Amino acid sequence: MESYALLLGSTLSAGTVLALASLGLLINEKSGIVNLGAEGMMLCAAVAAFATVVHTGSFALGLGAGMLAGALLAALFGVLVIWFNTNQYATGLALSIFGVGFSAFAGIGYVQAKLPDTPKFSWPVLRELPVVGPALGTLHPLVYLTMLLAAAMVWFLYRTRAGLVLRSVGESPESAHALGYPVRRIRLGAVAAGGALCGLAGAYISTVYTPLWVEGMVAGRGWIALALTTFATWRPARVLLGAYLFGGVTMLQFHLQASGVQVASQLLSMLPYVATIVVLVLISRNPVWIRANMPASLGRPFHPGG
């Protein structure tokens, strides 16, 4: 039973990375913007956070630096696609490629660097739970804050006026503009907020989840997060559940190896990506359902005068 409790704890930790990035991309897409640069933003944020902790010793500053790096890159992307009407898909891919290369260059001097000891956390109430207590009672606060963030996002999007305005900008920017809402500024704010969450996901990887810097350490999670927003049909609660599903598949490979299951390690390493493809194939079988849930103006440029 202890091994299953540890699997649950590791699943929540692994899922937190995907949940944060996916929630950020969901905010983007609710406003009608598709940002394919998640992988690059997460990598740049990861190296920025790692370098900040190395030089300051503060994990809080490291997470903040990661969020700032993600927000700045997303804002640059936003200016290009919102004001200059560049193609969202091409610009996002360019951002991803730039992030991969820049993070590799900027991180050369930190490959052998070591972080201070990661703070230990203990949650007395959770530790007292039977079976799962030892695993859940020592998780990083960001794991539980991510759950609260998903709940807060549900409330924001579907229970507040600001959330209604954001969704209206994604559904019909022309109508929102006619009502006097600054569509471009709202979209830029949504893109920057989404970038900050992607940056937090990258910072979490390099300072908490695997506290080191290695080139390309995000390892495709940004692309999985993009798929996850579609898998969840742009619903925050479903994003959270989907993130834990993919996190569980990721950690299952290590659990099976530790249990002595005779399966090729290469096959086990493929599991998260195979799961992503299978899920996308299944949901793509019903395009009407996808179109009914996706923002109507997703990926479409907005022309105020048109």
Salt bridges, closest charged atoms under 4 A:
GLU174 OE2 - ARG300 NH1 3.03
